[in-house]
Amino acid sequence: MYLTTDKKKEIFAKHGKSDADTGTAEGQIALFTYRINHLSGHLKKNHKDYATERSLVLLVGKRKALLDYLKKKDITRYRAIIAELGLRK
């Protein structure tokens, strides 16, 4: 499995307030980015996997909604997470 409990805790500890704080927008955006990168790599090998393609599109939409929310609420946190994850905006 590509996403273990330890990996999730590591992501939330790095981008959230703590490893148990799964509700922050930054932590969720980081988790979605990790999953998006994994699914993109999978789709490069298996281009006819349409269920994974749909999941990828849904994840990108969720991440975009969270980024838009963060942009409206606190622009400094938004800029920090964009720079930290290397996302283009």
N, C-alpha and C positions, 0 to 999 in steps of 0.2 A: 504494500500500500504506500502510495506516495505521500500521504498526509497523515502522519501519526499524531498522537496526542502530544508527544514531546515537541514535534515540529510546530504545532499550533501554539503551545506555550512559549516557545522561543520567539515566534512571530509577535505574539501579543506582548511579551516582555520587552521586545525591542521597540515596538511602535506604539504600544499602549502605556497605561500607567503601571501595570504590573502584569504578571503572567496569568492571573485569574480575571483580569478586567477585559472581558470580551465585548463590551458594549460600546467602546469608544469608536468614533468614526474612523480614526486613523488606523486602529487595529483591524477593523473590518475591511478597510480599503487595502491594507497590506495583505490580508488573507486572500481577498479576491484577486489581487494582482498575482500572488503566488499560484493560485489555482488557474488563472487565465494563462500564465506562462506555461504551466504544465499541459493544459489542454491544447494550446497552440502547437507545442512540440508533438503531441499525439496526433493532431490533425495533419501535420506535415508528412507523417508516415502513412496515415490511414485517411486519405482524402474522401473516401466514400462513407465515412462514419457520420451520418447525418444527425443522429441523436446527440453525439458529442458536440457537433457544430451548433445545434440548437442550445445546448447547455452553455456553450461558450458565449453565444449572443446574449443569453439571459444574464450571465455573470457580468458581461461588459455593461449592460444596461443598469444593473444594480450598482456597480462601481461608479458609473457616471452620475446616477442619482445621489449617491453619497457625496461625491465630489461637488456636485452642484449645491447640496445642502451645506457642506462645509464652507464653500465659497461665499454663500449668503450669510452664514452665522459668524465666521471668524476667518478673515482673509489671510491672516498671518499663519494660522494652523494649516490652511489650504496650501499656501506657498511652501511651507515646510515639508508637508507630506509629498507634494509634487517633486520637490528637489530631492528628497530622500529616496524615493522610489524610482526616480528617473523617468517619470511620466511626462509626456509633452502636452502642454496646454497653451 
